[in-house]
Each structure stands twice: as C-alpha cells, then as structure tokens.
C-alpha cells in the first residue's frame, strides 16, 4: 500500500508553494526510497519557484535540490539527477530518487550539516581547493561572507592556514564572521570595498555578488591574483576595469554546479563530507524551520540578519 508523505509543491511560478499530503508508490527501477530528514534552502530553489531557473520543468512539482536522510538506515546526502528541476525534488518527508543521487555520509557528520553540502558545501569546497587552489601563503577576501557558501569558505580557508577576511554589508554580522573563521570582518558596499580592504592586498577574492563588487575586487587584488566568481546576487552585470585586469595579469575563474555532470558533483560532495568529518570544513546553520514554513524559509533568503544556511526539517 502506498506510503503517505508530506511535500512542498510548486503549482505556478511566483505563487507560494503548497504543503500537501500525497501517496508515495514503491521505488521504480534504478530508484531507492530515502527517508528524508533535513533539506537545504538555496537561492537556486527560490529562482526555481519564481521561474528564473528551470522554468521549463514540469508543473506542478516538488521543489528542493538537496537534502539528507537515510536509505535502509544508512545516512546519505541526496542531490543532482534533475531533482527539483526536471523531476520532483526532495522537500518531502520521503522520496524515491535515482540510486546515483545518493552519497554516503561518513561517521561523525550529522544529518543537519550534511543537508548543506549538496549545493553550498560542494561549492565552497571545490572553489577553495580545486578552482582557486588556496594555500597557506594566500591572503583571501570572501565577499558575501555571511552567506551559506561564504561561511563555509571562511572555515576551509582558515583550515589551510591562509589569512581570511570576510566582507558583509551588515555591521551586525561582524561577530558571526569572526566566529565562522574570519581573521577580520569588513563592512562595505561595492564602491567602498577598495578602501575597506587596505592592508590585506588579497591574492584571492571569492565573489558570489557581482554588480559593483566585481570591479572593486579587480582593483583590490594583488598582481597575479585570482578572482573566483560564482554568483551575482548583488547584480547580474557590472563594470570591470579591463586595463587593470590584464596589467595585473589577474586570473578570472568561475564555478557553476548547475552544469557539472552528476558524477563530478557526487565526487565533490563526497570530498566536502570528508572535510566536515575531518574538521577542515564547517557548516554554519542559521535556522531550521519545519517543512510547513517553506515559504517563510524562501523569504528568509533575502531577509536581513541571516548568517549561514537555512534548513527545513522534513520529518
């Protein structure tokens, strides 16, 4: 007999998600049933809800692109394989997912922290270790450092022994950035960034903001430095001083998990989980909300005062 599950379903772009009960059939060929525990809430989920991402996905559908739970009692992270985009996602109390969409969680990693790894955790881990190749000799500036990815980047950079400064536009977040691993927290908008970072001379800047911050980061970077762009939450366009870019021989590097093959992302998730187990990556959880409060969780992504990840309790 089908199991009853609770889901957060998108019926129309731009409208609130509906929390509903529905039957869940047995897993199909190549699928496993996951008893879901926690779901990560990410900007890309909000973009999907309003039709700015995966707008051609089926409607209605369950949203949620990452979660943690158990398969046969074994803890797993669930991510990829079109979840929440081309097929029902994982903002549900249980779901049938492709077997390849699960990654084993190692001992010592809790399910709440694991739920943050599929998107933010793998982005932080791969941009620090693979894209930028940060070493202990680097001086790092993390823009938007109070976000889910930013707080994790700070922890990964500090674990490598590099100097880390974190930027925020909110003076109330300074203490939280220091707690997350920043050697220093600076409060600045884009136009004020160059002045605010005098004394750091960054060799690496992590930029999830775009807008006016990207050009300012180019100005701030040391010659032969690396600019890692992985978001545009402050604006999808901006002015970059091209003469400064080439005369300093800077490297512009980018990362987007949305176009990576599932097997590559699974390997990155496994590596990030290993970092959590070893203590070289830390997750800052801002708040855990019940699945019934999914629309509040999406609104909190743009609200003031948030530091780190917002999670949904799925069961």
N, C-alpha and C positions, 0 to 999 in steps of 0.2 A: 504494500500500500504506500503511495507517495507520502513523503515527509512534508509537513507544513514548515515553511521558512518565512522569515521577515526580510523584506528587501526595500531598498531605496531606489525608486524607478523614475526615470525621466520620461515624461509623456510628450512634452512640447518644449522646444528650446526657449529659454528665457522665463519659463514658469517654474515655480518651486517643485522640487522632487516630491513624490508621494511615497510615503512609507506604507507598504501593503503586505498582506499575508498571501501566500500562494503555495501550491503544491510543488514539490521538487521530485522529479522522477528519478529512477535509478541512473547511474552514470552510463553514458554511451561508450562505444568502442574508443579506446585510447584515452578515456577520461578517468578521473578519480574524484571522489567526494571529499571536500575539505570542510571540516567543522571550523568555521571562522571565528576568530577572537577579537582582533583589532584591525582597523583599516586606516591607512594613511589618507590625509586630505591634502591635496596638492593644487597649485594654480591650474594645472592642466585639466583637472577634474572640473574646476569652475568654468574654464574655457569650453569644455565639452557641454556643460549644462546650458550655456548661452549660445552655442553653435559656432564658436570661434575655432574649435578644434574637433576633428572627426564629425563634421557636420553632416556627412553622408552616411553615418552609422545608422543602424535600424532604430526606429522608434515604434513603440516605447522600448526602453532597455534599462537594465540595472546599470548604474554607474559604479565607479571605483576601480582604479587601476592597480592597486597594491593592497595587500593585507597579510596578516599572519594567522595561523591556525594549526590544526592537526589533521593528519591523514593516518587513520588507524592508530591514533595515539602518538604519532611522531610529529614533532613541531616542524613547520615549514613556513617559508615565505612564498606568497603567490604573486606572480607578476608576468606581464607580457602576453604573447599569443592573442592579441586583439582584445583582451579583457577590458570591458568598459568602453571600447571603441567600435569594434566590428561585431561583438557579441556581448551578452550580459557580463557585467563586471562583478566585483566582489564586495560591494557594500550590501552584505546579506549575512544572515546567521549561518548559512551553509550554502555551498555551491558545487556544481560539477564543473571541473576545469580540465583542460588538457594536462596529461601527466607531466609533460615537459614544462608546464608553467609553475611547477613547484621546485623549490630549492631547500634542502635540509638546513635546519637551524642548529648550529653547534651547541654543545654544552656551555652553560654559563651566560647565554644570551636569552633575555626574557622576551616573551611574545610582544609586549608593547614596543620595545626598542626594535625588534625585528620588523614590525609593521612599517617602520620608517625607512627601510633600506631599499625597497624596490625602486623608488624614484630619487628621493633626496640623498639617501645613503650612498647609492651607487654613483650618483653624480659627484658627490663630494670626494669619494674615494678615487674615482677614475680621473677627475680633473687634477687632483693633487699629485697622484702617483704616476699616472700614465700621460696625461696631456701636458701638464706643466713640468713634471719631473722635479718636484721641490726637493731640495737637500738642506742640510743643516746650515749651509752657507747663505741661504736666501734670506731676504727681508721681504715679507709678504704683507700686502694690503688686501683685506677682504671687504669688498663693498656689499652693502645689504647684509651685514654680518649677523643681524638678529634673526634672519630667516631660518627655515628648516635646514637648507643646504649650508648657509653661512656659518651657523653654529657648529656644524659637523666639520666644515673645512678648518675652522679655527682649531678644533681638537686634533685633527690629523696633522696640521702644520706644526703645532706645538710638540706632538709626539715625535716628529722628525728632528726636533731641535732648532727649527728655524724661528726667527723673530716674526711675530704676528701682530699686526694692528687691525682692528675692526672698525668699520665705518657704520654709523647709524645717523638717521635724521632726527632721532628722538632722544633728548637728554636723559629721559627716564630709563633708558635701556643700557646705559653705560655699565652699571654694576653687573648686569646679566652677561654682557660681553666679556667682562673680565673673568667672571665665573666660568664661562664657556671655554676660556683659554687664551683670550687676547692679552698680549703684553701691555697694550694701550688701546683705549677706545676713543675715537674721534667723532665729534658731532658736526656734520657738514652736509650741505646740499651740493649739487654738482658744481656750480660756479665757485664755491668756496673750497673745493677739495684740494687744490694745489697748495693753498696757504695752510690748510689744516694738517697736511701731511709733511710739512717742512721738518726735516730731521730724520725722516725714515729713509728716503731715497730708495723706494721699493725696487726690487729686482723682479717681482711677480705681483700682478694685480689680478684678482678674481672678480669678474664683473657680471652679476646677474641683472643689472639695472638698465644699461643702455642710456638713451637720452643724452643729457649733458654730461653724465658721469664718464662716458667712454672717452670723449675728447680730453677731459681733465685727467683721466688716468694715463693717457698717452703723454701728456705734458709732465706728469709726476714721475713716470718710470725712468730708471737709470738706463744709460745706453746698453744695448743688447738684452734688455729686459723682455719679459713675456707678459702679454695681456691675454687672459683667458676669458672669453665671452661665452656665457651660457644662458642668457636671459635678457629680456628687455622690459622689465616691469615698470621702469621709470619713463619709457618711451621707445617705440619701435624704430625711430630714426634719430640721428644725431649728427653733429659735425665733428669730423676727425681731422686734426691738423696733419695733413699728409706729409708735409715737408719735415715736420718733427718726427713722424713715424719712420721715414726712411733714413733721415740723417742720424738718428739714434740706432739704426739697424735693429729696431724692435721686431719681435715676432708676435703676430696676431694669431691666436689659437682659439678654436671653438669646440664646443661639445653639445650634442643633442642626442639624448637617449631615444627619441621618438623614431629615429631612422635606423637604429642599430639592430642587427639580427638578434632574434631571441636568444640564441646560444651565446652570443657575446655578452648580452645583458645578464644572462644567468651566471656566467663566469665572473662578471663584475659584482653581482650580488653576493656570490659565494665569497669573494675576496673581502668585500665590505663586512660581511658577517664575521669573517675571520678577524678583521680589525676590531670589531666590537668585542669578540671573545678575548682578544689579546690586550684590550685596553688602549689601542692606538687609534681608535675612533669612538666618539661618544655621541649619543643622541640626547638632545635637549627636548623634552616634551613640555609644551606649553599648557595643554589642556586635553583631557579625554572626555568626550561628550557621548551620550547614548545615540544609537542609530536614529532614534526618533527625532533627534535635534540636528539632523543632517543639514538642513537649510541654514540653521544658525552657524554650523561649522563652516560652511562655504562662505557665509558673510564675514566670519571672523578672519578669513584670509586677507581681507582688505581693511579690516578694522585696526584701530590703534592699540598699541601696548603688547602685541604678540611677540613672543620670543621663542623660537624653535618650532617644533612640529605640533599640529593639531591632529588628534586621533579620534576615531569613532570606536566605541565599544560595540561589537557586533553581536554578542551573545551574553 
